[in-house]
Amino acid sequence: MVTADDVAGQLGEVLNRDVKAFAIPRAGWAEAFEQFGIPKGRSGPAEEMFEAVNAGWMDLGAASTEHVAGTTSARDVFEAAQNAAKA
């Protein structure tokens, strides 16, 4: 797992810009989801999922399966996306 600050730093390296992560207060989630393309009034399920993760009620992964850590960094993903956009 990586932190939001780690991801922001890696994105900043690729863009050669200062990128900072910041928390969106709960009251602003619906508007933020709408900015990501979720239709107005339809962000409830996404909000519930984030609440469950933040509260520790839900985790990523599946019970009784082996955890395998990924080897691709966020920086590598951002760099590949940037290169693809240039092509």
PyMOL Python script that loads the backbone (N, CA, C, O; Angstrom):
from pymol import cmd

cmd.read_pdbstr("""\
ATOM      1  N   MET A   1       0.843  -1.181   0.000  1.00  0.00           N
ATOM      2  CA  MET A   1       0.000   0.000   0.000  1.00  0.00           C
ATOM      3  C   MET A   1       0.891   1.248   0.000  1.00  0.00           C
ATOM      4  O   MET A   1       1.970   1.269   0.592  1.00  0.00           O
ATOM      5  N   VAL A   2       0.415   2.250  -0.663  1.00  0.00           N
ATOM      6  CA  VAL A   2       1.118   3.531  -0.700  1.00  0.00           C
ATOM      7  C   VAL A   2       0.176   4.612  -0.181  1.00  0.00           C
ATOM      8  O   VAL A   2      -1.045   4.455  -0.208  1.00  0.00           O
ATOM      9  N   THR A   3       0.747   5.683   0.280  1.00  0.00           N
ATOM     10  CA  THR A   3      -0.072   6.783   0.790  1.00  0.00           C
ATOM     11  C   THR A   3      -0.452   7.725  -0.346  1.00  0.00           C
ATOM     12  O   THR A   3       0.144   7.702  -1.422  1.00  0.00           O
ATOM     13  N   ALA A   4      -1.442   8.539  -0.083  1.00  0.00           N
ATOM     14  CA  ALA A   4      -1.843   9.552  -1.065  1.00  0.00           C
ATOM     15  C   ALA A   4      -0.682  10.508  -1.336  1.00  0.00           C
ATOM     16  O   ALA A   4      -0.493  10.960  -2.465  1.00  0.00           O
ATOM     17  N   ASP A   5       0.089  10.811  -0.299  1.00  0.00           N
ATOM     18  CA  ASP A   5       1.251  11.687  -0.492  1.00  0.00           C
ATOM     19  C   ASP A   5       2.289  11.032  -1.398  1.00  0.00           C
ATOM     20  O   ASP A   5       2.916  11.713  -2.210  1.00  0.00           O
ATOM     21  N   ASP A   6       2.480   9.698  -1.266  1.00  0.00           N
ATOM     22  CA  ASP A   6       3.414   8.981  -2.148  1.00  0.00           C
ATOM     23  C   ASP A   6       2.966   9.086  -3.601  1.00  0.00           C
ATOM     24  O   ASP A   6       3.769   9.381  -4.487  1.00  0.00           O
ATOM     25  N   VAL A   7       1.685   8.843  -3.839  1.00  0.00           N
ATOM     26  CA  VAL A   7       1.155   8.894  -5.201  1.00  0.00           C
ATOM     27  C   VAL A   7       1.269  10.306  -5.766  1.00  0.00           C
ATOM     28  O   VAL A   7       1.664  10.483  -6.918  1.00  0.00           O
ATOM     29  N   ALA A   8       0.931  11.302  -4.969  1.00  0.00           N
ATOM     30  CA  ALA A   8       1.032  12.691  -5.427  1.00  0.00           C
ATOM     31  C   ALA A   8       2.474  13.035  -5.773  1.00  0.00           C
ATOM     32  O   ALA A   8       2.733  13.701  -6.776  1.00  0.00           O
ATOM     33  N   GLY A   9       3.407  12.587  -4.952  1.00  0.00           N
ATOM     34  CA  GLY A   9       4.818  12.854  -5.213  1.00  0.00           C
ATOM     35  C   GLY A   9       5.285  12.209  -6.509  1.00  0.00           C
ATOM     36  O   GLY A   9       6.027  12.821  -7.277  1.00  0.00           O
ATOM     37  N   GLN A  10       4.856  10.978  -6.757  1.00  0.00           N
ATOM     38  CA  GLN A  10       5.254  10.289  -7.977  1.00  0.00           C
ATOM     39  C   GLN A  10       4.628  10.939  -9.215  1.00  0.00           C
ATOM     40  O   GLN A  10       5.278  11.037 -10.256  1.00  0.00           O
ATOM     41  N   LEU A  11       3.381  11.380  -9.108  1.00  0.00           N
ATOM     42  CA  LEU A  11       2.748  12.095 -10.210  1.00  0.00           C
ATOM     43  C   LEU A  11       3.502  13.393 -10.473  1.00  0.00           C
ATOM     44  O   LEU A  11       3.741  13.756 -11.624  1.00  0.00           O
ATOM     45  N   GLY A  12       3.873  14.084  -9.411  1.00  0.00           N
ATOM     46  CA  GLY A  12       4.633  15.327  -9.552  1.00  0.00           C
ATOM     47  C   GLY A  12       5.966  15.124 -10.245  1.00  0.00           C
ATOM     48  O   GLY A  12       6.395  15.969 -11.031  1.00  0.00           O
ATOM     49  N   GLU A  13       6.635  13.989  -9.956  1.00  0.00           N
ATOM     50  CA  GLU A  13       7.903  13.681 -10.616  1.00  0.00           C
ATOM     51  C   GLU A  13       7.703  13.554 -12.127  1.00  0.00           C
ATOM     52  O   GLU A  13       8.486  14.088 -12.913  1.00  0.00           O
ATOM     53  N   VAL A  14       6.660  12.851 -12.518  1.00  0.00           N
ATOM     54  CA  VAL A  14       6.400  12.624 -13.949  1.00  0.00           C
ATOM     55  C   VAL A  14       6.011  13.933 -14.645  1.00  0.00           C
ATOM     56  O   VAL A  14       6.455  14.203 -15.761  1.00  0.00           O
ATOM     57  N   LEU A  15       5.193  14.731 -13.991  1.00  0.00           N
ATOM     58  CA  LEU A  15       4.720  15.984 -14.596  1.00  0.00           C
ATOM     59  C   LEU A  15       5.711  17.131 -14.425  1.00  0.00           C
ATOM     60  O   LEU A  15       5.571  18.195 -15.029  1.00  0.00           O
ATOM     61  N   ASN A  16       6.723  16.883 -13.577  1.00  0.00           N
ATOM     62  CA  ASN A  16       7.689  17.932 -13.253  1.00  0.00           C
ATOM     63  C   ASN A  16       6.987  19.163 -12.679  1.00  0.00           C
ATOM     64  O   ASN A  16       7.283  20.307 -13.022  1.00  0.00           O
ATOM     65  N   ARG A  17       6.030  18.860 -11.775  1.00  0.00           N
ATOM     66  CA  ARG A  17       5.241  19.907 -11.118  1.00  0.00           C
ATOM     67  C   ARG A  17       5.090  19.529  -9.656  1.00  0.00           C
ATOM     68  O   ARG A  17       5.296  18.375  -9.280  1.00  0.00           O
ATOM     69  N   ASP A  18       4.734  20.490  -8.844  1.00  0.00           N
ATOM     70  CA  ASP A  18       4.466  20.238  -7.434  1.00  0.00           C
ATOM     71  C   ASP A  18       3.023  19.751  -7.305  1.00  0.00           C
ATOM     72  O   ASP A  18       2.089  20.509  -7.567  1.00  0.00           O
ATOM     73  N   VAL A  19       2.837  18.506  -6.908  1.00  0.00           N
ATOM     74  CA  VAL A  19       1.501  17.928  -6.749  1.00  0.00           C
ATOM     75  C   VAL A  19       1.317  17.553  -5.289  1.00  0.00           C
ATOM     76  O   VAL A  19       2.171  16.881  -4.711  1.00  0.00           O
ATOM     77  N   LYS A  20       0.227  17.973  -4.694  1.00  0.00           N
ATOM     78  CA  LYS A  20      -0.065  17.691  -3.289  1.00  0.00           C
ATOM     79  C   LYS A  20      -1.397  16.955  -3.172  1.00  0.00           C
ATOM     80  O   LYS A  20      -2.368  17.292  -3.849  1.00  0.00           O
ATOM     81  N   ALA A  21      -1.426  15.959  -2.311  1.00  0.00           N
ATOM     82  CA  ALA A  21      -2.672  15.256  -2.002  1.00  0.00           C
ATOM     83  C   ALA A  21      -3.402  16.052  -0.916  1.00  0.00           C
ATOM     84  O   ALA A  21      -2.768  16.695  -0.079  1.00  0.00           O
ATOM     85  N   PHE A  22      -4.723  16.005  -0.935  1.00  0.00           N
ATOM     86  CA  PHE A  22      -5.501  16.652   0.125  1.00  0.00           C
ATOM     87  C   PHE A  22      -6.794  15.880   0.338  1.00  0.00           C
ATOM     88  O   PHE A  22      -7.335  15.268  -0.583  1.00  0.00           O
ATOM     89  N   ALA A  23      -7.265  15.924   1.554  1.00  0.00           N
ATOM     90  CA  ALA A  23      -8.507  15.236   1.899  1.00  0.00           C
ATOM     91  C   ALA A  23      -9.702  16.119   1.531  1.00  0.00           C
ATOM     92  O   ALA A  23      -9.662  17.338   1.702  1.00  0.00           O
ATOM     93  N   ILE A  24     -10.743  15.499   1.034  1.00  0.00           N
ATOM     94  CA  ILE A  24     -11.992  16.206   0.761  1.00  0.00           C
ATOM     95  C   ILE A  24     -12.921  15.932   1.940  1.00  0.00           C
ATOM     96  O   ILE A  24     -13.202  14.771   2.238  1.00  0.00           O
ATOM     97  N   PRO A  25     -13.404  16.971   2.615  1.00  0.00           N
ATOM     98  CA  PRO A  25     -14.317  16.751   3.740  1.00  0.00           C
ATOM     99  C   PRO A  25     -15.551  15.961   3.286  1.00  0.00           C
ATOM    100  O   PRO A  25     -15.987  16.082   2.141  1.00  0.00           O
ATOM    101  N   ARG A  26     -16.100  15.163   4.181  1.00  0.00           N
ATOM    102  CA  ARG A  26     -17.245  14.306   3.864  1.00  0.00           C
ATOM    103  C   ARG A  26     -18.365  15.085   3.183  1.00  0.00           C
ATOM    104  O   ARG A  26     -18.999  14.574   2.260  1.00  0.00           O
ATOM    105  N   ALA A  27     -18.612  16.290   3.616  1.00  0.00           N
ATOM    106  CA  ALA A  27     -19.697  17.093   3.036  1.00  0.00           C
ATOM    107  C   ALA A  27     -19.453  17.417   1.564  1.00  0.00           C
ATOM    108  O   ALA A  27     -20.396  17.771   0.856  1.00  0.00           O
ATOM    109  N   GLY A  28     -18.221  17.306   1.089  1.00  0.00           N
ATOM    110  CA  GLY A  28     -17.911  17.625  -0.292  1.00  0.00           C
ATOM    111  C   GLY A  28     -17.790  16.423  -1.213  1.00  0.00           C
ATOM    112  O   GLY A  28     -17.500  16.579  -2.399  1.00  0.00           O
ATOM    113  N   TRP A  29     -18.010  15.219  -0.681  1.00  0.00           N
ATOM    114  CA  TRP A  29     -17.834  14.019  -1.497  1.00  0.00           C
ATOM    115  C   TRP A  29     -18.760  13.979  -2.706  1.00  0.00           C
ATOM    116  O   TRP A  29     -18.303  13.692  -3.813  1.00  0.00           O
ATOM    117  N   ALA A  30     -20.045  14.258  -2.525  1.00  0.00           N
ATOM    118  CA  ALA A  30     -20.997  14.163  -3.638  1.00  0.00           C
ATOM    119  C   ALA A  30     -20.557  15.070  -4.784  1.00  0.00           C
ATOM    120  O   ALA A  30     -20.551  14.651  -5.941  1.00  0.00           O
ATOM    121  N   GLU A  31     -20.193  16.300  -4.470  1.00  0.00           N
ATOM    122  CA  GLU A  31     -19.758  17.235  -5.507  1.00  0.00           C
ATOM    123  C   GLU A  31     -18.480  16.735  -6.187  1.00  0.00           C
ATOM    124  O   GLU A  31     -18.343  16.846  -7.405  1.00  0.00           O
ATOM    125  N   ALA A  32     -17.552  16.188  -5.409  1.00  0.00           N
ATOM    126  CA  ALA A  32     -16.311  15.669  -5.996  1.00  0.00           C
ATOM    127  C   ALA A  32     -16.610  14.510  -6.940  1.00  0.00           C
ATOM    128  O   ALA A  32     -16.059  14.453  -8.040  1.00  0.00           O
ATOM    129  N   PHE A  33     -17.475  13.588  -6.526  1.00  0.00           N
ATOM    130  CA  PHE A  33     -17.827  12.466  -7.393  1.00  0.00           C
ATOM    131  C   PHE A  33     -18.494  12.953  -8.678  1.00  0.00           C
ATOM    132  O   PHE A  33     -18.273  12.388  -9.749  1.00  0.00           O
ATOM    133  N   GLU A  34     -19.304  13.996  -8.572  1.00  0.00           N
ATOM    134  CA  GLU A  34     -19.945  14.556  -9.760  1.00  0.00           C
ATOM    135  C   GLU A  34     -18.884  15.115 -10.714  1.00  0.00           C
ATOM    136  O   GLU A  34     -19.014  14.996 -11.932  1.00  0.00           O
ATOM    137  N   GLN A  35     -17.841  15.724 -10.155  1.00  0.00           N
ATOM    138  CA  GLN A  35     -16.762  16.243 -10.992  1.00  0.00           C
ATOM    139  C   GLN A  35     -16.009  15.111 -11.684  1.00  0.00           C
ATOM    140  O   GLN A  35     -15.404  15.320 -12.735  1.00  0.00           O
ATOM    141  N   PHE A  36     -16.043  13.912 -11.100  1.00  0.00           N
ATOM    142  CA  PHE A  36     -15.405  12.737 -11.709  1.00  0.00           C
ATOM    143  C   PHE A  36     -16.313  12.080 -12.737  1.00  0.00           C
ATOM    144  O   PHE A  36     -15.898  11.133 -13.405  1.00  0.00           O
ATOM    145  N   GLY A  37     -17.564  12.572 -12.880  1.00  0.00           N
ATOM    146  CA  GLY A  37     -18.455  12.050 -13.901  1.00  0.00           C
ATOM    147  C   GLY A  37     -19.644  11.261 -13.398  1.00  0.00           C
ATOM    148  O   GLY A  37     -20.465  10.815 -14.199  1.00  0.00           O
ATOM    149  N   ILE A  38     -19.761  11.077 -12.082  1.00  0.00           N
ATOM    150  CA  ILE A  38     -20.943  10.383 -11.561  1.00  0.00           C
ATOM    151  C   ILE A  38     -22.113  11.367 -11.623  1.00  0.00           C
ATOM    152  O   ILE A  38     -21.980  12.496 -11.152  1.00  0.00           O
ATOM    153  N   PRO A  39     -23.258  10.969 -12.191  1.00  0.00           N
ATOM    154  CA  PRO A  39     -24.392  11.896 -12.319  1.00  0.00           C
ATOM    155  C   PRO A  39     -24.868  12.419 -10.959  1.00  0.00           C
ATOM    156  O   PRO A  39     -24.825  11.712  -9.953  1.00  0.00           O
ATOM    157  N   LYS A  40     -25.314  13.656 -10.958  1.00  0.00           N
ATOM    158  CA  LYS A  40     -25.831  14.293  -9.739  1.00  0.00           C
ATOM    159  C   LYS A  40     -26.915  13.415  -9.113  1.00  0.00           C
ATOM    160  O   LYS A  40     -27.821  12.948  -9.803  1.00  0.00           O
ATOM    161  N   GLY A  41     -26.814  13.199  -7.826  1.00  0.00           N
ATOM    162  CA  GLY A  41     -27.784  12.389  -7.101  1.00  0.00           C
ATOM    163  C   GLY A  41     -27.532  10.892  -7.172  1.00  0.00           C
ATOM    164  O   GLY A  41     -28.307  10.109  -6.624  1.00  0.00           O
ATOM    165  N   ARG A  42     -26.459  10.483  -7.841  1.00  0.00           N
ATOM    166  CA  ARG A  42     -26.179   9.051  -8.006  1.00  0.00           C
ATOM    167  C   ARG A  42     -24.891   8.611  -7.311  1.00  0.00           C
ATOM    168  O   ARG A  42     -24.424   7.497  -7.545  1.00  0.00           O
ATOM    169  N   SER A  43     -24.307   9.455  -6.465  1.00  0.00           N
ATOM    170  CA  SER A  43     -23.018   9.132  -5.852  1.00  0.00           C
ATOM    171  C   SER A  43     -23.149   8.340  -4.551  1.00  0.00           C
ATOM    172  O   SER A  43     -22.140   7.980  -3.945  1.00  0.00           O
ATOM    173  N   GLY A  44     -24.371   8.068  -4.122  1.00  0.00           N
ATOM    174  CA  GLY A  44     -24.588   7.365  -2.852  1.00  0.00           C
ATOM    175  C   GLY A  44     -23.802   6.074  -2.694  1.00  0.00           C
ATOM    176  O   GLY A  44     -23.137   5.900  -1.673  1.00  0.00           O
ATOM    177  N   PRO A  45     -23.846   5.149  -3.672  1.00  0.00           N
ATOM    178  CA  PRO A  45     -23.091   3.896  -3.514  1.00  0.00           C
ATOM    179  C   PRO A  45     -21.582   4.121  -3.379  1.00  0.00           C
ATOM    180  O   PRO A  45     -20.928   3.442  -2.587  1.00  0.00           O
ATOM    181  N   ALA A  46     -21.028   5.058  -4.138  1.00  0.00           N
ATOM    182  CA  ALA A  46     -19.598   5.345  -4.027  1.00  0.00           C
ATOM    183  C   ALA A  46     -19.281   5.937  -2.658  1.00  0.00           C
ATOM    184  O   ALA A  46     -18.268   5.594  -2.049  1.00  0.00           O
ATOM    185  N   GLU A  47     -20.141   6.818  -2.177  1.00  0.00           N
ATOM    186  CA  GLU A  47     -19.942   7.414  -0.863  1.00  0.00           C
ATOM    187  C   GLU A  47     -19.991   6.341   0.228  1.00  0.00           C
ATOM    188  O   GLU A  47     -19.176   6.352   1.151  1.00  0.00           O
ATOM    189  N   GLU A  48     -20.951   5.415   0.117  1.00  0.00           N
ATOM    190  CA  GLU A  48     -21.062   4.331   1.097  1.00  0.00           C
ATOM    191  C   GLU A  48     -19.823   3.445   1.079  1.00  0.00           C
ATOM    192  O   GLU A  48     -19.354   3.017   2.134  1.00  0.00           O
ATOM    193  N   MET A  49     -19.286   3.165  -0.111  1.00  0.00           N
ATOM    194  CA  MET A  49     -18.093   2.337  -0.203  1.00  0.00           C
ATOM    195  C   MET A  49     -16.912   3.030   0.476  1.00  0.00           C
ATOM    196  O   MET A  49     -16.177   2.397   1.233  1.00  0.00           O
ATOM    197  N   PHE A  50     -16.726   4.316   0.212  1.00  0.00           N
ATOM    198  CA  PHE A  50     -15.621   5.038   0.835  1.00  0.00           C
ATOM    199  C   PHE A  50     -15.803   5.116   2.344  1.00  0.00           C
ATOM    200  O   PHE A  50     -14.829   5.013   3.090  1.00  0.00           O
ATOM    201  N   GLU A  51     -17.034   5.296   2.802  1.00  0.00           N
ATOM    202  CA  GLU A  51     -17.286   5.303   4.248  1.00  0.00           C
ATOM    203  C   GLU A  51     -16.908   3.959   4.868  1.00  0.00           C
ATOM    204  O   GLU A  51     -16.314   3.916   5.946  1.00  0.00           O
ATOM    205  N   ALA A  52     -17.250   2.866   4.191  1.00  0.00           N
ATOM    206  CA  ALA A  52     -16.942   1.531   4.708  1.00  0.00           C
ATOM    207  C   ALA A  52     -15.440   1.300   4.773  1.00  0.00           C
ATOM    208  O   ALA A  52     -14.940   0.753   5.756  1.00  0.00           O
ATOM    209  N   VAL A  53     -14.721   1.708   3.747  1.00  0.00           N
ATOM    210  CA  VAL A  53     -13.259   1.552   3.755  1.00  0.00           C
ATOM    211  C   VAL A  53     -12.653   2.418   4.858  1.00  0.00           C
ATOM    212  O   VAL A  53     -11.824   1.946   5.636  1.00  0.00           O
ATOM    213  N   ASN A  54     -13.063   3.674   4.923  1.00  0.00           N
ATOM    214  CA  ASN A  54     -12.508   4.590   5.925  1.00  0.00           C
ATOM    215  C   ASN A  54     -12.799   4.137   7.354  1.00  0.00           C
ATOM    216  O   ASN A  54     -11.993   4.376   8.253  1.00  0.00           O
ATOM    217  N   ALA A  55     -13.933   3.493   7.570  1.00  0.00           N
ATOM    218  CA  ALA A  55     -14.313   3.033   8.905  1.00  0.00           C
ATOM    219  C   ALA A  55     -13.683   1.683   9.252  1.00  0.00           C
ATOM    220  O   ALA A  55     -13.781   1.220  10.388  1.00  0.00           O
ATOM    221  N   GLY A  56     -13.031   1.051   8.260  1.00  0.00           N
ATOM    222  CA  GLY A  56     -12.419  -0.244   8.511  1.00  0.00           C
ATOM    223  C   GLY A  56     -13.385  -1.405   8.389  1.00  0.00           C
ATOM    224  O   GLY A  56     -13.040  -2.530   8.751  1.00  0.00           O
ATOM    225  N   TRP A  57     -14.583  -1.161   7.889  1.00  0.00           N
ATOM    226  CA  TRP A  57     -15.586  -2.224   7.733  1.00  0.00           C
ATOM    227  C   TRP A  57     -15.323  -3.047   6.479  1.00  0.00           C
ATOM    228  O   TRP A  57     -15.808  -4.172   6.360  1.00  0.00           O
ATOM    229  N   MET A  58     -14.576  -2.505   5.566  1.00  0.00           N
ATOM    230  CA  MET A  58     -14.348  -3.149   4.278  1.00  0.00           C
ATOM    231  C   MET A  58     -12.871  -3.030   3.949  1.00  0.00           C
ATOM    232  O   MET A  58     -12.243  -2.015   4.250  1.00  0.00           O
ATOM    233  N   ASP A  59     -12.322  -4.055   3.339  1.00  0.00           N
ATOM    234  CA  ASP A  59     -10.925  -4.030   2.935  1.00  0.00           C
ATOM    235  C   ASP A  59     -10.834  -4.572   1.513  1.00  0.00           C
ATOM    236  O   ASP A  59     -11.764  -5.209   1.018  1.00  0.00           O
ATOM    237  N   LEU A  60      -9.729  -4.316   0.879  1.00  0.00           N
ATOM    238  CA  LEU A  60      -9.524  -4.828  -0.465  1.00  0.00           C
ATOM    239  C   LEU A  60      -8.962  -6.238  -0.381  1.00  0.00           C
ATOM    240  O   LEU A  60      -8.193  -6.547   0.529  1.00  0.00           O
ATOM    241  N   GLY A  61      -9.334  -7.080  -1.309  1.00  0.00           N
ATOM    242  CA  GLY A  61      -8.841  -8.453  -1.321  1.00  0.00           C
ATOM    243  C   GLY A  61      -9.980  -9.425  -1.107  1.00  0.00           C
ATOM    244  O   GLY A  61     -11.132  -9.022  -0.947  1.00  0.00           O
ATOM    245  N   ALA A  62      -9.659 -10.693  -1.103  1.00  0.00           N
ATOM    246  CA  ALA A  62     -10.653 -11.744  -0.914  1.00  0.00           C
ATOM    247  C   ALA A  62     -10.152 -12.712   0.143  1.00  0.00           C
ATOM    248  O   ALA A  62      -8.984 -13.099   0.141  1.00  0.00           O
ATOM    249  N   ALA A  63     -11.038 -13.099   1.040  1.00  0.00           N
ATOM    250  CA  ALA A  63     -10.681 -14.029   2.105  1.00  0.00           C
ATOM    251  C   ALA A  63     -10.165 -15.339   1.523  1.00  0.00           C
ATOM    252  O   ALA A  63     -10.612 -15.777   0.463  1.00  0.00           O
ATOM    253  N   SER A  64      -9.246 -15.944   2.207  1.00  0.00           N
ATOM    254  CA  SER A  64      -8.672 -17.248   1.837  1.00  0.00           C
ATOM    255  C   SER A  64      -7.904 -17.212   0.521  1.00  0.00           C
ATOM    256  O   SER A  64      -7.774 -18.238  -0.145  1.00  0.00           O
ATOM    257  N   THR A  65      -7.397 -16.054   0.142  1.00  0.00           N
ATOM    258  CA  THR A  65      -6.564 -15.963  -1.052  1.00  0.00           C
ATOM    259  C   THR A  65      -5.206 -15.414  -0.656  1.00  0.00           C
ATOM    260  O   THR A  65      -5.062 -14.751   0.371  1.00  0.00           O
ATOM    261  N   GLU A  66      -4.230 -15.696  -1.472  1.00  0.00           N
ATOM    262  CA  GLU A  66      -2.874 -15.229  -1.206  1.00  0.00           C
ATOM    263  C   GLU A  66      -2.732 -13.775  -1.646  1.00  0.00           C
ATOM    264  O   GLU A  66      -3.182 -13.393  -2.726  1.00  0.00           O
ATOM    265  N   HIS A  67      -2.106 -12.978  -0.801  1.00  0.00           N
ATOM    266  CA  HIS A  67      -1.838 -11.584  -1.159  1.00  0.00           C
ATOM    267  C   HIS A  67      -0.528 -11.540  -1.939  1.00  0.00           C
ATOM    268  O   HIS A  67       0.496 -12.045  -1.478  1.00  0.00           O
ATOM    269  N   VAL A  68      -0.568 -10.940  -3.112  1.00  0.00           N
ATOM    270  CA  VAL A  68       0.628 -10.778  -3.926  1.00  0.00           C
ATOM    271  C   VAL A  68       0.794  -9.292  -4.188  1.00  0.00           C
ATOM    272  O   VAL A  68      -0.045  -8.668  -4.837  1.00  0.00           O
ATOM    273  N   ALA A  69       1.875  -8.734  -3.682  1.00  0.00           N
ATOM    274  CA  ALA A  69       2.117  -7.307  -3.857  1.00  0.00           C
ATOM    275  C   ALA A  69       2.491  -7.007  -5.294  1.00  0.00           C
ATOM    276  O   ALA A  69       3.248  -7.752  -5.916  1.00  0.00           O
ATOM    277  N   GLY A  70       1.965  -5.925  -5.816  1.00  0.00           N
ATOM    278  CA  GLY A  70       2.298  -5.496  -7.167  1.00  0.00           C
ATOM    279  C   GLY A  70       3.718  -4.958  -7.238  1.00  0.00           C
ATOM    280  O   GLY A  70       4.296  -4.575  -6.221  1.00  0.00           O
ATOM    281  N   THR A  71       4.265  -4.930  -8.412  1.00  0.00           N
ATOM    282  CA  THR A  71       5.628  -4.433  -8.587  1.00  0.00           C
ATOM    283  C   THR A  71       5.688  -3.164  -9.437  1.00  0.00           C
ATOM    284  O   THR A  71       6.765  -2.598  -9.624  1.00  0.00           O
ATOM    285  N   THR A  72       4.553  -2.717  -9.947  1.00  0.00           N
ATOM    286  CA  THR A  72       4.517  -1.510 -10.771  1.00  0.00           C
ATOM    287  C   THR A  72       4.213  -0.314  -9.886  1.00  0.00           C
ATOM    288  O   THR A  72       3.195  -0.287  -9.195  1.00  0.00           O
ATOM    289  N   SER A  73       5.086   0.662  -9.906  1.00  0.00           N
ATOM    290  CA  SER A  73       4.878   1.852  -9.085  1.00  0.00           C
ATOM    291  C   SER A  73       3.865   2.783  -9.749  1.00  0.00           C
ATOM    292  O   SER A  73       3.616   2.702 -10.951  1.00  0.00           O
ATOM    293  N   ALA A  74       3.294   3.658  -8.941  1.00  0.00           N
ATOM    294  CA  ALA A  74       2.391   4.678  -9.485  1.00  0.00           C
ATOM    295  C   ALA A  74       3.149   5.533 -10.501  1.00  0.00           C
ATOM    296  O   ALA A  74       2.597   5.919 -11.532  1.00  0.00           O
ATOM    297  N   ARG A  75       4.409   5.824 -10.204  1.00  0.00           N
ATOM    298  CA  ARG A  75       5.216   6.631 -11.115  1.00  0.00           C
ATOM    299  C   ARG A  75       5.295   5.964 -12.491  1.00  0.00           C
ATOM    300  O   ARG A  75       5.172   6.632 -13.517  1.00  0.00           O
ATOM    301  N   ASP A  76       5.501   4.633 -12.508  1.00  0.00           N
ATOM    302  CA  ASP A  76       5.575   3.914 -13.789  1.00  0.00           C
ATOM    303  C   ASP A  76       4.257   3.995 -14.553  1.00  0.00           C
ATOM    304  O   ASP A  76       4.253   4.127 -15.776  1.00  0.00           O
ATOM    305  N   VAL A  77       3.149   3.915 -13.837  1.00  0.00           N
ATOM    306  CA  VAL A  77       1.828   4.005 -14.477  1.00  0.00           C
ATOM    307  C   VAL A  77       1.621   5.401 -15.054  1.00  0.00           C
ATOM    308  O   VAL A  77       1.171   5.545 -16.191  1.00  0.00           O
ATOM    309  N   PHE A  78       1.948   6.426 -14.274  1.00  0.00           N
ATOM    310  CA  PHE A  78       1.786   7.804 -14.760  1.00  0.00           C
ATOM    311  C   PHE A  78       2.692   8.067 -15.961  1.00  0.00           C
ATOM    312  O   PHE A  78       2.287   8.725 -16.919  1.00  0.00           O
ATOM    313  N   GLU A  79       3.910   7.553 -15.903  1.00  0.00           N
ATOM    314  CA  GLU A  79       4.838   7.750 -17.008  1.00  0.00           C
ATOM    315  C   GLU A  79       4.339   7.064 -18.275  1.00  0.00           C
ATOM    316  O   GLU A  79       4.436   7.632 -19.363  1.00  0.00           O
ATOM    317  N   ALA A  80       3.806   5.845 -18.149  1.00  0.00           N
ATOM    318  CA  ALA A  80       3.277   5.128 -19.306  1.00  0.00           C
ATOM    319  C   ALA A  80       2.067   5.868 -19.889  1.00  0.00           C
ATOM    320  O   ALA A  80       1.915   5.947 -21.108  1.00  0.00           O
ATOM    321  N   ALA A  81       1.213   6.406 -19.020  1.00  0.00           N
ATOM    322  CA  ALA A  81       0.043   7.156 -19.505  1.00  0.00           C
ATOM    323  C   ALA A  81       0.493   8.427 -20.225  1.00  0.00           C
ATOM    324  O   ALA A  81      -0.063   8.799 -21.258  1.00  0.00           O
ATOM    325  N   GLN A  82       1.491   9.075 -19.672  1.00  0.00           N
ATOM    326  CA  GLN A  82       1.992  10.284 -20.322  1.00  0.00           C
ATOM    327  C   GLN A  82       2.584   9.960 -21.690  1.00  0.00           C
ATOM    328  O   GLN A  82       2.357  10.687 -22.657  1.00  0.00           O
ATOM    329  N   ASN A  83       3.338   8.875 -21.767  1.00  0.00           N
ATOM    330  CA  ASN A  83       3.933   8.475 -23.055  1.00  0.00           C
ATOM    331  C   ASN A  83       2.856   8.094 -24.066  1.00  0.00           C
ATOM    332  O   ASN A  83       2.970   8.417 -25.248  1.00  0.00           O
ATOM    333  N   ALA A  84       1.810   7.407 -23.605  1.00  0.00           N
ATOM    334  CA  ALA A  84       0.711   7.019 -24.497  1.00  0.00           C
ATOM    335  C   ALA A  84      -0.026   8.258 -25.013  1.00  0.00           C
ATOM    336  O   ALA A  84      -0.450   8.296 -26.168  1.00  0.00           O
ATOM    337  N   ALA A  85      -0.174   9.262 -24.160  1.00  0.00           N
ATOM    338  CA  ALA A  85      -0.863  10.482 -24.569  1.00  0.00           C
ATOM    339  C   ALA A  85      -0.071  11.248 -25.616  1.00  0.00           C
ATOM    340  O   ALA A  85      -0.641  11.947 -26.453  1.00  0.00           O
ATOM    341  N   LYS A  86       1.240  11.111 -25.560  1.00  0.00           N
ATOM    342  CA  LYS A  86       2.105  11.803 -26.529  1.00  0.00           C
ATOM    343  C   LYS A  86       2.102  11.101 -27.892  1.00  0.00           C
ATOM    344  O   LYS A  86       2.396  11.714 -28.918  1.00  0.00           O
ATOM    345  N   ALA A  87       1.766   9.809 -27.882  1.00  0.00           N
ATOM    346  CA  ALA A  87       1.836   9.018 -29.131  1.00  0.00           C
ATOM    347  C   ALA A  87       0.714   9.349 -30.082  1.00  0.00           C
ATOM    348  O   ALA A  87       0.634   8.773 -31.167  1.00  0.00           O
TER     349      ALA A  87
END
""", "prot")
cmd.dss("prot")
cmd.show_as("cartoon", "prot")
cmd.util.cbc("prot")
cmd.orient("prot")
